């Protein structure tokens, strides 16, 4: 029988060896959070912390307790906007990225529940 690695171990190892992948994962986490996919976004941020900055260092930088950070970045975590901003800033600094925001104007979604479409 073939040996397999745990998914989390594989992701953490890839983050540690591939800076470009880590930065792309950070961008995906931000996108997921902005799209309302909180569980996925927090999970990606947690993977980035495990692989890079560490919870101990993140606690030192943010002034938040390690256990508090673990709870906030848990699947069911519910960090305040302020705390999430501080956490994301620390992770971005660790990855040496400077996030930028791009706003796209969308048409209003119809009453049938369709997704809003970007304006041409």
C-alpha positions, 0 to 999 in steps of 0.5 A: 500500500502506498504511503500518503501524506496528510492534506494539511502537511502537504499544503504546509510543506508547499507554503514553506518551500514555494513563496509564490504559492504562499502569496497566491494562497494569501490572495485566495484567502482574502478573496474568500473572506470578501466573498463571504466564504469565511470558513475557507478564508480562515482555514487558508490563513491558518495554514499560512500561519502554521507554515510561516509566521507561527502562532507564537510570533503572530501573538507577539506581533498582534498583542493577541493571545495564542489560544485566542488566535487559534480560536479566531482562525478556527473553522468556526472562528469569528474574529472582529474586523479589527482583529482580522485586519491586524492578523492579515497585516501581520501575515502580509508582512511575513509574506512581504506582500502589500495588498491592494484593492481593485473595485469593479462596478457591478450591475445590480443583481436581479430579483431571481437571485442571479449573481451581479454581473460586472459592467463592461 
